[in-house]
Amino acid sequence: MPFAQTVTTEDALREHYGHPPDALRKKIIDHVDEGAAGFIAASPFIVIATSNNSGCDASPRGGHPGFVKVLDEHRIAFADLSGNRLLDTYTNLIANPSIGMLFMIPGMDETLRVNGTASLTADPEVLELCKIDDRLPKMAVGVDVEQVYIHCAKAYRRGGVWDPSSWLAADDRPSAACIIRDHVKIDVDPQLIADDLERGYALSMWEPGGSPRE
């Protein structure tokens, strides 16, 4: 094990944390009710967790509020638009259809968690429902919902996520361009990389299925 004093059983874990009260367990439901549907309709950003036999992955998705569509109480779906073509999420779902989704609304500290079983679908009816600005996606992810619940605000408040006074100044933030330069080990001015990133964003932001530039 890479760390000492590891906890390897649930019984040992519960010795540290105990059990949640029954009232908290009751907030976990197995369908998308009216309140959850309203949250999903207002959310422009989600993080998706998937896994395969080699490990796990978390990936962001964004769009206009409500880009994730509630099809009925037990099914939701969202479109595949531009991406990097690594297809980590989709290949993971082929290997293991379990999915976890965290829905966020800017300025709101509570989040909505949805867990279920996902399918990759090219069903024309689903693709039509998931269109963004009349752009028809190549693929959509459909999710059979198994768990839905609101997650408390403590993490966001601890992190000051929506508090501008806690944000780093632009010059103090990590540079994506510098990180890319160092990762791929190229001797290039980071500004050239930053400019190329922006050109790629402008060209492929809403294009279905990814861009050759990415």
DOTIVEX-895912 format. One line per 3 residues: number of its first residue (from 1); their letters; for each residue x, y negated, z negated of C-alpha. Coordinates in nm, 4 decimals, decimal comma. Each point is the difference from the previous one (the first is absolute). Example, Ala and Ser with C-alpha at 12.3 -4.5 7.8 and 13.67 -1.06 7.14 Angstrom:
REM DOTIVEX-895912
1> AS> 1,2300:0,4500:-0,7800 ~ 0,1370:-0,3440:0,0660
//
This chain:
REM DOTIVEX-895912
1> MPF> 0,0000:0,0000:0,0000 ~ 0,1342:-0,3484:0,0843 ~ -0,1213:-0,1474:-0,3317
4> AQT> 0,0218:0,1106:-0,3624 ~ -0,2893:0,0671:-0,2398 ~ -0,2471:0,0522:0,2825
7> VTT> -0,3660:0,0864:-0,0606 ~ -0,1019:0,2998:0,2088 ~ -0,3442:0,1066:-0,1283
10> EDA> -0,3303:-0,1790:-0,0461 ~ -0,0143:0,1109:-0,3646 ~ 0,3320:-0,1708:-0,0658
13> LRE> -0,1192:-0,3092:0,1847 ~ -0,3173:-0,0165:-0,2093 ~ 0,2087:0,0098:-0,3163
16> HYG> 0,1334:-0,3407:0,1036 ~ -0,3205:-0,1570:0,1324 ~ -0,2998:0,1926:-0,1312
19> HPP> -0,3216:0,0370:0,1995 ~ -0,2185:-0,2689:0,1585 ~ -0,3362:-0,0728:-0,1605
22> DAL> -0,3066:0,1528:0,1620 ~ -0,1247:-0,3444:0,1025 ~ 0,3016:-0,0435:0,2275
25> RKK> -0,0524:0,3383:0,1603 ~ -0,3592:-0,0970:0,0832 ~ 0,1123:-0,2887:0,2196
28> IID> 0,1378:0,2518:0,2532 ~ -0,2769:0,0810:0,2477 ~ -0,0068:0,2243:0,3071
31> HVD> -0,1560:-0,2373:0,2516 ~ 0,0064:-0,3576:0,1290 ~ -0,2720:-0,1835:-0,1897
34> EGA> -0,1198:-0,3550:0,0695 ~ 0,2689:-0,1671:-0,2108 ~ 0,2834:0,2010:0,1545
37> AGF> -0,1359:-0,0665:0,3489 ~ 0,0026:-0,3719:-0,0746 ~ 0,3604:0,0177:-0,1160
40> IAA> 0,1063:0,1881:0,3138 ~ -0,1831:-0,2526:0,2184 ~ 0,1937:-0,2863:-0,1640
43> SPF> 0,3433:0,1657:0,0109 ~ 0,2524:-0,0988:0,2708 ~ 0,2835:0,2161:-0,1315
46> IVI> 0,0503:0,3570:-0,1224 ~ 0,2872:0,2292:-0,0929 ~ -0,0314:0,3643:0,1050
49> ATS> 0,1728:0,2888:-0,1763 ~ 0,0591:0,3241:0,1906 ~ 0,2386:0,2928:-0,0289
52> NNS> 0,1417:0,3067:0,1717 ~ 0,2195:0,2915:-0,1055 ~ 0,3069:-0,2238:-0,0003
55> GCD> -0,1302:-0,2839:-0,2145 ~ -0,2440:-0,2888:-0,0184 ~ -0,0480:-0,3366:0,1661
58> ASP> -0,1810:-0,3274:-0,0717 ~ -0,0936:-0,2208:0,2932 ~ -0,1804:-0,3363:0,0297
61> RGG> -0,2910:-0,0722:0,2333 ~ -0,1613:-0,3359:0,0627 ~ -0,2709:-0,1637:0,2047
64> HPG> -0,2922:-0,2343:-0,0241 ~ -0,2014:0,0510:-0,3224 ~ -0,2065:0,3111:0,0502
67> FVK> 0,2320:0,1597:0,2552 ~ -0,0576:0,3228:-0,1920 ~ -0,3549:0,1026:0,0863
70> VLD> -0,2444:0,1730:-0,2337 ~ -0,1801:0,2544:0,2193 ~ -0,2167:0,1355:-0,2802
73> EHR> 0,0269:0,0773:-0,3727 ~ 0,2551:0,2727:0,0587 ~ 0,1986:-0,1161:0,3031
76> IAF> 0,2185:-0,2975:0,0875 ~ 0,2224:-0,0625:0,3024 ~ 0,2589:-0,2454:0,1264
79> ADL> 0,1789:-0,0627:0,3279 ~ 0,3568:0,0629:0,1044 ~ 0,1340:-0,3198:0,1562
82> SGN> 0,3614:-0,1069:0,0497 ~ 0,2719:0,1758:-0,1984 ~ 0,3579:0,1220:0,0154
85> RLL> -0,0810:0,3332:0,1707 ~ 0,1720:0,1999:-0,2687 ~ -0,3523:0,1302:-0,0755
88> DTY> 0,0925:0,0980:-0,3558 ~ -0,3566:-0,0331:-0,1280 ~ -0,1534:0,1928:0,2873
91> TNL> 0,2489:0,2848:0,0068 ~ -0,0397:0,0265:-0,3771 ~ -0,3772:0,0269:0,0355
94> IAN> 0,0374:0,2784:0,2550 ~ 0,2145:0,1900:-0,2504 ~ -0,2066:-0,0946:-0,3068
97> PSI> -0,3358:-0,1789:0,0380 ~ -0,0075:-0,1339:-0,3575 ~ 0,0029:-0,3805:-0,0094
100> GML> 0,0013:-0,2716:-0,2637 ~ -0,1019:-0,3575:0,0833 ~ 0,0423:-0,3197:-0,2009
103> FMI> -0,2218:-0,2884:0,1149 ~ 0,0997:-0,3567:-0,0845 ~ -0,1736:-0,3380:0,0244
106> PGM> 0,2278:-0,3070:-0,0092 ~ -0,0450:-0,1930:-0,3226 ~ -0,1743:0,2897:-0,1764
109> DET> 0,1978:0,1911:-0,2609 ~ -0,2155:0,3134:0,0008 ~ 0,0490:0,2517:0,2810
112> LRV> -0,2117:0,2844:0,1339 ~ 0,1367:0,3521:0,0243 ~ -0,1405:0,2525:0,2441
115> NGT> 0,1258:0,3584:0,0250 ~ -0,1125:0,2633:0,2428 ~ 0,0726:0,2214:0,2980
118> ASL> 0,0954:-0,1655:0,3279 ~ -0,0392:0,0936:0,3651 ~ 0,1535:-0,1572:0,3092
121> TAD> -0,2818:-0,0596:0,2443 ~ -0,0388:-0,1192:0,3576 ~ -0,3800:0,0207:-0,0239
124> PEV> -0,1254:-0,2808:0,2291 ~ -0,2773:-0,0939:-0,2436 ~ 0,2428:-0,0405:-0,2885
127> LEL> 0,2503:-0,1915:0,2152 ~ -0,2767:-0,2353:0,1094 ~ -0,0979:-0,0670:-0,3620
130> CKI> 0,3645:-0,0662:-0,0908 ~ 0,0704:-0,2489:0,2803 ~ 0,1836:-0,3167:-0,1042
133> DDR> -0,0732:-0,3080:0,2111 ~ -0,1261:0,2237:0,2828 ~ 0,3261:0,1956:-0,0012
136> LPK> -0,0733:0,3718:0,0178 ~ 0,2535:0,2056:-0,1982 ~ 0,1587:0,3182:0,1313
139> MAV> -0,0664:0,1774:-0,3272 ~ -0,1850:-0,0456:-0,3258 ~ 0,0432:0,1517:-0,3428
142> GVD> -0,3226:0,1353:-0,1439 ~ -0,0120:0,0714:-0,3720 ~ -0,2380:0,2333:-0,1804
145> VEQ> -0,0247:-0,1775:-0,3341 ~ 0,0526:0,2007:-0,3187 ~ 0,0831:-0,2639:-0,2635
148> VYI> -0,0775:-0,3715:-0,0247 ~ 0,0798:-0,2278:-0,2912 ~ 0,1003:-0,3510:-0,0904
151> HCA> 0,3520:-0,0449:-0,1361 ~ 0,0603:-0,2508:-0,2784 ~ 0,1794:-0,3339:0,0443
154> KAY> 0,2967:0,0543:-0,2311 ~ 0,2592:0,0909:0,2648 ~ -0,0759:-0,3053:0,2132
157> RRG> -0,0071:-0,2310:-0,3005 ~ 0,3271:0,1373:-0,1346 ~ 0,1574:-0,0572:0,3409
160> GVW> -0,1591:-0,3409:0,0577 ~ -0,0804:0,1217:0,3490 ~ -0,2509:-0,2731:0,0859
163> DPS> 0,1619:-0,2732:-0,2120 ~ 0,2019:-0,2279:0,2333 ~ 0,1959:-0,1396:-0,2952
166> SWL> 0,1568:0,3452:-0,0473 ~ 0,1045:0,0399:0,3644 ~ 0,3635:-0,0240:0,1031
169> AAD> 0,1052:-0,2914:0,2157 ~ 0,0565:0,0903:0,3644 ~ 0,3786:-0,0234:-0,0366
172> DRP> -0,0057:0,2373:-0,2986 ~ -0,1984:0,2771:0,1689 ~ 0,1691:0,3032:0,1590
175> SAA> 0,0447:-0,0393:0,3742 ~ -0,1614:0,2684:0,2142 ~ 0,2399:-0,0852:0,2806
178> CII> 0,3052:0,0463:-0,2241 ~ -0,1349:0,3288:-0,1311 ~ -0,0575:0,1289:0,3551
181> RDH> 0,3507:-0,1122:0,1042 ~ 0,1567:0,1842:-0,2928 ~ -0,2125:0,3129:0,0413
184> VKI> 0,0852:0,0462:0,3666 ~ 0,3565:-0,1259:-0,0479 ~ 0,0162:-0,2551:0,2796
187> DVD> 0,2070:-0,3180:0,0070 ~ -0,2729:-0,2426:0,1053 ~ -0,1111:-0,3382:-0,1299
190> PQL> -0,3053:0,0738:-0,2210 ~ -0,1789:-0,2972:0,1564 ~ 0,0012:0,1791:0,3363
193> IAD> -0,1641:0,3004:-0,1648 ~ -0,2540:-0,2244:-0,1741 ~ -0,0859:-0,1704:0,3288
196> DLE> -0,0409:0,3367:0,1736 ~ -0,2277:0,1222:-0,2780 ~ -0,2232:-0,3047:0,0409
199> RGY> -0,0170:0,0469:0,3770 ~ -0,0991:0,3631:-0,0533 ~ -0,2693:-0,0978:-0,2508
202> ALS> -0,1425:-0,2557:0,2414 ~ -0,0134:0,2492:0,2876 ~ -0,1353:0,3055:-0,1801
205> MWE> -0,1935:-0,1191:-0,3059 ~ -0,3389:0,1218:0,1244 ~ 0,0977:0,2479:0,2690
208> PGG> -0,1368:0,3556:-0,0395 ~ 0,2494:0,2754:-0,0636 ~ 0,3279:-0,1875:-0,0379
211> SPR> 0,2453:-0,1916:0,2111 ~ 0,3101:0,1268:0,1833 ~ 0,1927:-0,2785:-0,1740
214> E> -0,0531:0,1585:-0,3418
//
